[in-house]
């Protein structure tokens, strides 16, 4: 999507909600502050009766951006990043063939907070490098059928180059589906157009996501309804394409209006596939039906990889039995792409006592495979993880680039190695661009454990921990990049050694490896070893060209070793962002506040919000990429008569602007 267009949309769509006010103003507030949630709607008519507790029934047909009270909290701010495909990490992963789509339920249809919450127990997806499309799955007959993804998910996905689709779920009758809702969706106006198609495109444009997944599973239709649905999808696609959006069709309704899952591309759903960008092939597929589907796509002049072969992993995750050779055979061209249904199993199957580390271990197993090293896939592993078949992608193609290895959730919040909030949290929009190959480790000795760790961090909630004997020199690969080297380009590593002693070197490759799976041609540069958090600057003096890969080489002088990497930056200069302005309380209910502000000029990664206490300390309250934020449960402290809040803009290199403040009188 076009960043300039998105900026204009963000500013225009939310203008009615965020009128400009002077900086540092503390206007009189009369509105009550309510928690903003991800949006959901019915197409037009609402169910009979009254909604359940915490549920708001809304009609998409009557939605307007100006009348959306939560829009400012839900507008994504990160444009869809371009990405490239480096030389694959192994000889079996291929580019240009099978792709991966994920249908993920990040939370309930209703009551899904717009900007994270105070728990670390969250499906913090990090393996974006293998994904080509994310669907914000959900919807229910008692809450709403059309879901717009919330901003943190879109921002994290876009940072890694992955488009995100909202979901249209017309449920089976057995789950409360009503055929009237299907008719509502495909209603026509007097001119023969489909007004809800235009509404869907307007919502995606205003919210900043990338299109819609259409899943019509309510039975009882006829050929007339099938024709109306086809006309609706065609118009939706035409309008979406004009706005840089896309449409994916779910293999359920057929051209005659009935619901009959085909498990194939055939004459019953071909017209819908042709009207859309892609199609999710229902789980009923067989090796034969996928083969014929690929052939039919070829005959239609379409790419067979625009078909997602559904793989239901909701119940068994990486223990699911799948006929992988029917989708991604090892010895010949891939047949279709892969469509994972509910891969958040990697979190959900764990006991209630699960930790972020438990989740990431299961998620690494799912995406990387049993070896936990994409450069050395386990051929005997019955689960053919995406890393085995699909080449990873990267968006790290410009300077400055920085990462603090923040996964978007944590047990505490750290700033420069110091805990500034001991409250668990999640906010996926704060996730850094993360290493795409987790974890490629090259050593002649025993392989250490490499993981995101939540016991300590430099910034955010996590760091990279390397833990093991290190009985031989060990290179841990971090990023595939396309970073130009200038006369003043430096790399900064923020690290520390918790146990043992180790020599640290920065590894930089200026060329691709000779073949898939081969080691990049690294140049090794010395880094000072430290026992406490320290940032070491390594000039790339004498190197020219483009950095293609960044890694670290660790050589133990006494073990076992526990070594942490808290930050990495590649830069030519250091820039400090300008401050935001107009920080204001727009609504208040006791200690619940809605805040808004005018954006800082120039490039801003996110905004941080702190509370200034009477004893002079600063407490982290939250951060967001948006220009509005909801605070819950503030209370007077240390005898204060008013809470003083401080907002700063944070740049790509984690430099912070001067603050802007506002007070809230108790």
Buried (B, 14 or more C-beta within 10 A) or exposed (E): BEEEBBBEBBBEBBEBBBEEBEBBEBEEBEEEBEBBBBBBBBBBEBBEEEBEEEBEBBBBBEBEBEEBEBBBBBBBBBBBBEBBBBBBBBEBBBBEBBBBBBBBBBBBBBBBBBBBBEEBBBBBBBBBBBBBBBBBBBBBBBBBBBBBBBBBBBBBBBBBBBBBBBBBBBBBBEEEBBBBBBBBBBBBEEEEBBBBBBBBBBBBBBBBBBBBBBBBBBBEBEEEBBBBBBBBBBBBBEBBBEBBBBBBBBBBBBBBBBBEBBBBBBEBBBBBBBBBBBBBBBBEBEEEBBBBBBEBBEEBEBBBBBBBBBBBBBEEBBEBEBEBEBBBBEEEEBBBBBBBBBBBBBBBBBEEEBBBBBBBBBBBBBBBBBBBBBBBBBEEBEBBBBBBBBBBBBBBBBBBBBBBBBBBBBBBBBBEBEEBBEBBBBBBBBBBBBBBBBBBBBBEEEBBBBBBBBEBBBBBBBBBBBBBBBBEBBBBBBBBBBBBBEEEBBBBBBBBBBEBBBBBBBBBBBBBBEEBBBBBBBBBBEBEBBEEBBBBEBEBEEBEEBBBBBBBBBBBEEBEBBBBBBBBBBBBEEBEBBBBBBBBBBBBEEBBBBBBBBBBEEEBBBBBBBBBBEEEEBBBBBBBBBBBBBBBEBEEEEEBEEBBBBBBBBBBBBBBBEBBBBBBEE
